[in-house]
Amino acid sequence: QVQLVESGGGLVQPGGSLRLSCAASGFTFSSYAMSWYRQAPGKERELVATITSAGGSTNYADSAKGRFTISRDNAKSTLHLQMNSLKPEDTAVYLCNARQFWRAYWGQGTQVTVSS
């Protein structure tokens, strides 16, 4: 069955870095656009970054530009999000999303907390 398993979250101080990973299985990873979303308590889910199926194009939310980098390894069916210069407002559950036409799959998320 389809699985998206996020890892790499945790508690980090402001200004710190984290690298999130999403391990995919059960579908043809290289055929899907992949995205990272985040959801903070009491807020709507927010798109953070997207990468095309071959990895040739990326897009970022304004809040992530210049600080976050999305990447993928199609040989290992893995998605990453490198997050630098983290701010308290980056605190949220980060979720991995796979999308191909009408199909969409979600992971369970990994908690990122930015606090001193």
C-alpha positions as a printed NumPy array, in Angstrom:
array([[  0.   ,   0.   ,   0.   ],
       [  1.004,   3.624,  -0.397],
       [  3.136,   4.982,   2.42 ],
       [  4.729,   8.352,   3.032],
       [  6.752,   8.416,   6.229],
       [  8.235,  11.69 ,   7.414],
       [ 11.18 ,  11.97 ,   9.77 ],
       [ 13.715,  14.505,  10.977],
       [ 11.52 ,  16.83 ,  12.986],
       [ 12.315,  17.953,  16.487],
       [ 13.035,  20.866,  18.776],
       [ 15.513,  23.445,  17.502],
       [ 16.523,  26.914,  18.64 ],
       [ 15.792,  29.979,  16.514],
       [ 18.406,  30.298,  13.807],
       [ 19.022,  26.573,  13.752],
       [ 18.581,  24.017,  10.992],
       [ 16.708,  20.784,  10.415],
       [ 16.548,  18.376,   7.51 ],
       [ 13.254,  16.607,   6.997],
       [ 12.921,  13.41 ,   5.012],
       [  9.941,  11.595,   3.514],
       [ 10.322,   7.954,   2.557],
       [  7.834,   6.862,  -0.102],
       [  6.66 ,   3.396,  -1.064],
       [  3.767,   1.703,  -2.811],
       [  3.662,   3.948,  -5.875],
       [  5.924,   5.131,  -8.688],
       [  7.637,   7.945,  -6.812],
       [  9.428,   9.348,  -9.864],
       [  6.088,  10.003, -11.592],
       [  4.689,  12.227,  -8.864],
       [  5.209,  15.867,  -8.035],
       [  6.107,  16.135,  -4.364],
       [  5.419,  18.848,  -1.855],
       [  5.92 ,  19.77 ,   1.749],
       [  3.027,  21.329,   3.611],
       [  2.831,  22.493,   7.189],
       [  0.04 ,  23.039,   9.666],
       [  0.311,  24.994,  12.869],
       [ -2.274,  24.714,  15.658],
       [ -5.382,  26.707,  14.799],
       [ -4.145,  27.537,  11.307],
       [ -4.89 ,  26.243,   7.847],
       [ -2.56 ,  23.849,   6.11 ],
       [  0.043,  25.812,   4.151],
       [  2.037,  24.79 ,   1.082],
       [  5.736,  25.222,   1.82 ],
       [  7.537,  23.902,  -1.26 ],
       [  6.962,  21.801,  -4.354],
       [  9.285,  19.894,  -6.677],
       [  8.404,  18.401, -10.045],
       [  8.6  ,  14.685, -10.701],
       [ 12.072,  14.798, -12.264],
       [ 13.281,  17.44 ,  -9.851],
       [ 13.875,  20.027, -12.522],
       [ 11.69 ,  22.737, -11.048],
       [ 10.901,  23.913,  -7.544],
       [  8.575,  26.469,  -6.024],
       [  8.478,  27.94 ,  -2.543],
       [  6.097,  29.87 ,  -0.378],
       [  7.322,  33.392,   0.292],
       [  7.902,  32.39 ,   3.912],
       [ 10.316,  29.652,   2.803],
       [ 12.238,  31.38 ,   0.038],
       [ 15.921,  31.751,   0.755],
       [ 15.78 ,  29.558,   3.858],
       [ 14.341,  26.195,   2.785],
       [ 15.443,  23.857,   0.005],
       [ 13.335,  20.999,  -1.321],
       [ 15.048,  18.092,  -3.057],
       [ 14.346,  14.523,  -4.058],
       [ 16.204,  11.314,  -4.77 ],
       [ 14.118,   9.3  ,  -7.204],
       [ 16.492,   6.324,  -6.974],
       [ 15.755,   6.098,  -3.235],
       [ 12.122,   7.315,  -3.39 ],
       [ 12.93 ,   9.984,  -0.857],
       [ 11.982,  13.628,  -0.504],
       [ 13.886,  16.12 ,   1.625],
       [ 13.41 ,  19.585,   3.026],
       [ 16.484,  21.407,   4.281],
       [ 15.395,  24.172,   6.627],
       [ 17.865,  26.845,   7.707],
       [ 17.543,  30.02 ,   9.755],
       [ 14.485,  28.625,  11.47 ],
       [ 12.075,  30.994,  13.194],
       [  9.477,  30.38 ,  15.908],
       [  6.769,  30.93 ,  13.302],
       [  8.055,  27.862,  11.446],
       [  6.708,  25.719,  14.281],
       [  4.199,  23.273,  12.795],
       [  3.576,  19.715,  11.752],
       [  5.276,  19.212,   8.384],
       [  3.579,  16.829,   5.978],
       [  4.762,  15.176,   2.804],
       [  2.41 ,  15.13 ,  -0.208],
       [  2.548,  13.213,  -3.484],
       [  0.412,  14.358,  -6.401],
       [ -0.277,  13.094,  -9.89 ],
       [ -3.329,  14.466, -11.69 ],
       [ -6.267,  13.676,  -9.399],
       [ -4.293,  11.336,  -7.139],
       [ -2.879,  12.684,  -3.916],
       [ -1.254,  10.923,  -0.984],
       [ -0.329,  12.301,   2.421],
       [  2.026,  11.318,   5.179],
       [  1.244,  11.578,   8.882],
       [  3.629,  14.447,   9.476],
       [  6.594,  15.264,  11.664],
       [  6.577,  17.942,  14.354],
       [  8.986,  20.861,  14.081],
       [  9.243,  23.146,  17.088],
       [ 11.414,  26.249,  16.993],
       [ 11.891,  27.653,  20.468],
       [ 14.583,  28.857,  22.806]])
